[in-house]
Amino acid sequence: IDFSANSHAGGMTSELLDDYEEGTWTPVAYRSTGGAISTSNSSYNGYYTKVGRLVNVSFYIYINTVNSQGSNAVMVTGLPFSPVAAYHFAGNLSYNSAIDNTFVRSFTVHSDAGGSFYFFEDTKGHSLLFADWTVGYIGGNITYTV
């Protein structure tokens, strides 16, 4: 779509919308040390819409059994597109019973592992979440730039 017929004030760098895509992606429950957690009878679902450089993803993870997991920061990998840089994000956590911490606050999108997001604890300042994945559900959505 070419929007060049419209006059815009400011420093617009492009007036073409040349990319729109919808699809699915597979969120992967992950620890920053040790990688993907090992589960049994679990499900991992994600959907995305990409408009230009803006990507909106939703995710839903159900963990039935945790066989093993690493340590350190709790994260999800497998984003459908790698973010332009770290810490570009907006989103919300809709439900959480799969991370053993009742104070999960927000996410930060990062270019680690081709595209991932970390969870933060609901504390003053920026505190990465160091908790265990456990049996339960987690879901939410994030919008980021590629």
C-alpha positions in Angstrom: 0.0 0.0 0.0 1.4 3.4 -1.0 0.5 6.3 1.3 2.6 8.8 -0.6 -0.4 10.7 -1.8 -1.1 11.8 1.8 0.9 14.7 3.1 2.4 14.1 6.6 4.3 16.5 8.8 7.4 15.4 10.4 10.2 13.0 9.5 8.4 10.1 7.9 11.0 7.8 6.3 8.7 5.5 4.4 5.2 5.8 3.0 4.9 2.2 1.8 3.3 -0.7 3.7 5.1 -3.6 2.1 4.7 -6.4 4.6 1.7 -8.1 6.3 1.8 -11.6 7.6 -0.1 -13.8 10.0 1.0 -17.2 11.3 1.8 -19.4 14.2 5.0 -19.8 16.3 6.1 -22.2 19.0 7.0 -20.6 22.3 9.7 -22.6 24.2 9.9 -22.5 28.0 13.6 -21.7 28.7 16.1 -20.9 31.4 19.1 -18.6 30.6 21.5 -21.3 31.9 20.6 -24.8 30.6 18.3 -23.9 27.7 14.9 -25.3 27.0 13.2 -27.1 29.8 12.2 -30.7 29.4 8.5 -31.4 29.9 6.0 -34.2 29.2 2.5 -34.0 27.9 2.7 -30.2 27.6 1.5 -27.8 24.9 3.1 -24.7 23.4 1.0 -22.4 21.2 1.6 -19.0 19.7 0.1 -16.7 17.1 1.5 -13.6 15.4 0.6 -10.7 13.2 3.3 -8.7 11.5 2.5 -5.3 9.9 5.6 -3.6 8.5 8.2 -3.7 11.3 5.7 -4.2 14.1 5.0 -7.7 15.4 2.3 -8.7 17.8 2.6 -12.2 19.3 0.3 -14.0 21.7 1.4 -17.2 23.5 0.0 -19.9 25.6 2.0 -22.6 27.4 0.6 -25.5 29.4 3.1 -27.5 31.3 1.9 -30.9 32.5 5.2 -32.3 33.9 8.6 -30.7 34.3 11.3 -33.4 33.8 14.3 -31.1 34.1 15.3 -27.4 33.7 18.4 -25.3 34.0 18.8 -22.2 36.2 19.0 -18.5 36.2 16.6 -16.2 34.4 13.1 -17.5 33.2 12.4 -16.8 29.6 10.6 -17.9 26.4 12.4 -18.3 23.1 11.2 -19.0 19.6 9.8 -15.6 18.6 8.8 -15.6 14.9 11.1 -12.7 14.1 14.2 -11.4 15.8 13.7 -8.0 17.5 15.6 -5.0 16.1 17.4 -4.7 19.5 17.0 -5.6 23.1 14.4 -4.0 25.3 11.9 -3.0 22.7 8.5 -4.2 23.9 5.0 -3.7 25.2 2.7 -6.3 26.4 0.9 -8.0 29.2 0.8 -11.3 31.1 -2.8 -12.6 31.1 -2.4 -15.6 33.3 0.4 -17.3 35.2 0.5 -20.5 37.2 3.5 -22.0 35.3 6.2 -19.9 36.9 6.7 -20.5 40.6 6.4 -16.8 41.5 3.1 -14.9 42.1 4.8 -11.6 41.2 5.6 -11.9 37.5 5.2 -8.3 36.2 6.4 -7.8 32.7 8.5 -8.9 29.8 11.6 -7.6 27.9 12.2 -8.7 24.3 15.7 -9.6 23.5 17.6 -10.8 20.4 19.0 -13.8 22.4 18.5 -17.2 20.7 17.1 -15.5 17.6 14.3 -13.8 19.6 13.2 -14.3 23.2 11.6 -12.5 26.1 12.6 -12.5 29.7 10.2 -12.2 32.7 10.6 -9.5 35.4 9.6 -9.7 39.0 7.1 -7.2 40.4 9.7 -5.2 42.4 11.0 -1.7 42.3 13.5 -1.3 39.5 14.3 -3.9 37.0 14.7 -7.4 38.5 14.9 -10.4 36.2 12.8 -13.3 37.4 14.8 -16.3 38.8 12.2 -18.9 39.6 11.3 -22.4 38.5 9.0 -23.4 35.7 6.3 -25.6 37.3 3.1 -27.4 36.3 0.5 -24.9 35.1 -0.5 -22.4 32.5 1.0 -19.1 31.3 -0.2 -16.8 28.5 0.0 -13.2 27.3 0.9 -11.0 24.4 3.8 -8.7 23.3 4.3 -6.1 20.6 7.8 -5.4 19.4 9.8 -4.0 16.5 11.9 -5.9 14.0 
